[in-house]
Each structure stands twice: as structure tokens, then as C-alpha cells.
Amino acid sequence: MAIGDLGIENLTEIPVDTASSVVLELGKIGRWLQAIGIIVILWIVFQIVNFIINRKRMKRLDLIQERMENIEKKIDKLSKKK
């Protein structure tokens, strides 16, 4: 497919105003994409930090649960002796 087939005879004959407005619009789109990228990166970082914090909390809860089970076993042993 040639450029002539698209109805564009010569790309150098585009007016400067049109070309500059196209460049400005592309710049705006680029800024939006950049902003979206930053938001996505921040969201990923937040998720990683959240995962690490939750993992530490789960380890603490598992430790507490294990200690509670040990206490229950000791209480059961004491109650059986009587």
C-alpha cells in the first residue's frame, strides 16, 4: 500500500499549525501514559509492602496460636491429674 493510495500526496505539505497541534496532542497522551505508569508502579510497590507486612503478621499469629495450643495441652494435663 503506497502513500498515494491513502489519499496523502505529500507529507511535507502539512501546515505548521496542524503539525504543532498534533505534536502537542501526542505530548498530552504521553503525559497521561506516564502518569498511569507511575500510578501502576506505586500500586505494585504498595502491594509488595503490604504482602511483606501481612506475612510478618501471619507468622506472629501462627506463633501465638502454637503457644495457645501448648497452654491448652498443659491445662488439660493439669486437669487430668486431679
C-alpha positions in Angstrom: 0.0 0.0 0.0 1.5 3.3 -1.1 1.1 6.7 0.5 -0.8 7.9 -2.6 -3.3 5.1 -2.0 -4.2 6.7 1.4 -5.1 10.0 -0.2 -2.0 11.7 1.2 0.1 13.1 -1.7 2.9 14.8 0.1 3.6 14.7 3.8 5.8 17.8 3.7 2.8 20.0 2.7 1.2 19.7 6.2 0.7 23.2 7.7 2.8 24.0 10.6 -0.2 24.8 12.9 -1.6 21.3 12.2 1.8 19.6 12.8 2.4 21.5 16.1 -1.1 20.7 17.4 -0.6 17.0 16.6 2.7 17.1 18.4 1.1 18.8 21.4 -1.7 16.2 21.5 0.8 13.4 21.3 2.6 15.0 24.2 -0.5 15.1 26.3 -1.1 11.5 25.6 2.4 10.8 26.6 2.0 12.6 29.9 -1.2 10.6 30.6 0.6 7.3 29.9 3.5 8.4 32.1 1.1 9.3 34.9 -0.7 5.9 34.6 2.7 4.1 34.6 3.7 5.9 37.8 0.4 5.0 39.4 0.8 1.3 38.4 4.4 1.3 39.8 3.3 2.8 43.1 0.4 0.3 43.3 2.8 -2.6 42.8 5.2 -1.2 45.4 2.3 -0.8 47.8 1.2 -4.4 47.2 4.7 -5.7 47.8 5.0 -3.8 51.1 1.5 -4.9 52.1 2.4 -8.5 51.4 5.6 -8.3 53.5 3.8 -6.7 56.4 0.9 -9.3 56.3 3.4 -12.1 56.1 5.1 -10.9 59.3 1.7 -10.6 61.0 0.7 -14.1 59.9 3.9 -15.5 61.4 3.2 -13.8 64.7 -0.4 -15.2 64.7 1.0 -18.7 64.0 3.4 -18.3 66.9 0.6 -17.1 69.2 -1.6 -20.0 68.1 1.1 -22.5 68.7 1.7 -21.1 72.2 -2.0 -21.2 72.9 -2.1 -24.9 71.9 0.8 -25.6 74.3 -1.0 -23.8 77.1 -4.2 -25.8 76.4 -2.2 -29.0 76.5 -0.7 -28.1 79.8 -4.1 -27.1 81.2 -5.5 -30.4 80.1 -2.7 -32.3 81.7 -3.2 -30.4 85.0 -6.9 -31.0 84.9 -6.5 -34.8 84.3 -4.2 -35.1 87.3 -6.9 -34.0 89.7 
